[in-house]
Amino acid sequence: MLISVNERKKEIRLRKALGARGKDIKLQFLFEAVAVTLAGGVMGILLGATGAQVLKMVTDMPVFVPWEGIVLGVVSSSLVGIVAGMQPAGRAAQLPPVESLRG
């Protein structure tokens, strides 16, 4: 997410110059961070469940994927997204809008 802020400085400044508040920029970056980590969490859950089924077919071991584990995976990946996105979101919200009008 830090790289995203650096790569998108021009877009952020332009949005601020057009009237977007710092709160709007923060919400955008937090939403993107949660969306990315949530997608990763869902992919991890699907990969884990598929791996468990493959293990079951190969070794004939009983396999059980509890729903609590799935919920915990989704919630923890969302929390990681929020925590990892807060600092870059705050940094993006503090960029000066005048810079975009100059460049």
C-alpha positions as CSV (number, residue, x, y, z in Angstrom):
1,M,0.0,0.0,0.0
2,L,2.9,2.3,0.6
3,I,4.1,1.8,-3.0
4,S,0.5,2.5,-4.2
5,V,0.6,5.9,-2.5
6,N,3.9,6.8,-4.1
7,E,2.8,5.7,-7.5
8,R,-0.6,7.5,-7.3
9,K,0.5,10.9,-5.8
10,K,-0.6,12.7,-8.9
11,E,-4.1,11.2,-8.8
12,I,-4.4,11.9,-5.1
13,R,-3.4,15.5,-5.4
14,L,-5.8,16.0,-8.3
15,R,-8.7,14.6,-6.3
16,K,-7.8,16.9,-3.5
17,A,-7.5,19.9,-5.8
18,L,-11.0,19.0,-7.1
19,G,-12.5,19.1,-3.6
20,A,-11.9,15.6,-2.1
21,R,-11.4,15.8,1.6
22,G,-8.7,13.9,3.5
23,K,-11.4,11.7,4.9
24,D,-12.4,10.7,1.3
25,I,-8.8,9.8,0.4
26,K,-8.4,7.7,3.6
27,L,-11.6,5.8,3.0
28,Q,-10.5,5.0,-0.6
29,F,-7.1,3.7,0.5
30,L,-8.6,1.7,3.4
31,F,-11.3,0.2,1.2
32,E,-8.6,-0.8,-1.3
33,A,-6.4,-2.3,1.4
34,V,-9.3,-4.4,2.8
35,A,-10.4,-5.5,-0.6
36,V,-7.0,-6.7,-1.6
37,T,-6.4,-8.6,1.7
38,L,-9.9,-10.0,1.7
39,A,-9.4,-11.3,-1.8
40,G,-6.2,-12.9,-0.6
41,G,-7.9,-14.4,2.4
42,V,-10.6,-15.9,0.3
43,M,-8.1,-17.3,-2.1
44,G,-6.1,-18.8,0.8
45,I,-9.3,-20.4,2.2
46,L,-10.1,-21.9,-1.1
47,L,-6.5,-23.1,-1.6
48,G,-6.5,-24.6,1.9
49,A,-9.9,-26.4,1.4
50,T,-8.8,-27.7,-2.0
51,G,-5.5,-28.9,-0.5
52,A,-7.4,-30.6,2.3
53,Q,-9.6,-32.4,-0.2
54,V,-6.5,-33.5,-2.3
55,L,-4.9,-34.8,0.9
56,K,-8.0,-36.7,1.6
57,M,-8.1,-38.3,-1.8
58,V,-4.4,-39.2,-1.8
59,T,-4.0,-40.5,1.8
60,D,-7.6,-41.5,2.7
61,M,-7.3,-39.4,5.9
62,P,-10.5,-37.9,7.2
63,V,-10.5,-34.2,6.6
64,F,-12.8,-31.6,8.2
65,V,-12.7,-27.8,7.4
66,P,-14.6,-26.0,10.2
67,W,-16.6,-23.0,9.4
68,E,-15.1,-21.2,12.4
69,G,-11.7,-21.4,10.7
70,I,-13.1,-19.9,7.5
71,V,-14.7,-17.0,9.4
72,L,-11.5,-16.5,11.4
73,G,-9.5,-16.4,8.1
74,V,-11.8,-13.8,6.5
75,V,-11.9,-11.6,9.7
76,S,-8.1,-11.8,10.2
77,S,-7.3,-10.9,6.6
78,S,-9.7,-8.0,6.8
79,L,-8.0,-6.8,10.0
80,V,-4.6,-7.1,8.4
81,G,-5.8,-4.9,5.6
82,I,-7.1,-2.3,7.9
83,V,-3.9,-2.2,10.0
84,A,-1.6,-2.3,6.9
85,G,-3.7,0.4,5.1
86,M,-4.0,3.0,7.9
87,Q,-0.5,4.5,7.7
88,P,-0.5,4.8,3.8
89,A,-4.1,6.1,3.9
90,G,-3.1,8.8,6.3
91,R,0.0,9.6,4.3
92,A,-2.1,9.9,1.1
93,A,-4.6,12.2,2.8
94,Q,-1.9,14.6,3.9
95,L,-0.5,15.2,0.3
96,P,-0.8,18.9,-0.7
97,P,-3.3,19.5,-3.5
98,V,-1.3,22.5,-4.9
99,E,1.4,20.2,-6.2
100,S,-0.9,18.5,-8.8
101,L,-1.9,21.9,-10.2
102,R,1.7,22.9,-10.7
103,G,2.8,19.7,-12.4
